[in-house]
Amino acid sequence: MPSLMRFLTAIATIVALGYGSLYALATFVTPRSRDMSVTIPSQRLRPQPVEAASKNPKTAGAEATVGSSATQ
């Protein structure tokens, strides 16, 4: 039984030190605010032309375009 109490005391000490260090970091360290910029590819900003969308079956609306031309 003494070895169990020694083990539990060691684990409790390690947990207390970890909790104390996290508390100290959260209390005493202030994060710096910075500006952030993200580069967006131009393909995401410009929509695809209609004829390119009908050639690509994975784009939205291609099914309607292909289906209407097949019925005519």
GILINHU-V900785 format. One record per residue. PSI is psi in whole degrees, -180 to 180 (none if undefined). Layout:
# GILINHU-V900785
PSI
PSI
This chain:
# GILINHU-V900785
-36
-32
-33
-44
-38
-42
-47
-35
-41
-43
-43
-38
-43
-43
-41
-40
-41
-45
-42
-40
-39
-41
-43
-41
-42
-30
-43
-14
125
124
149
136
135
157
147
138
140
130
126
128
146
-24
-28
-22
-33
130
155
147
159
-43
-31
-34
-34
-24
-24
108
-10
-8
155
137
-8
-31
-41
-39
-45
-40
-38
-32
-26
-27
-18
none
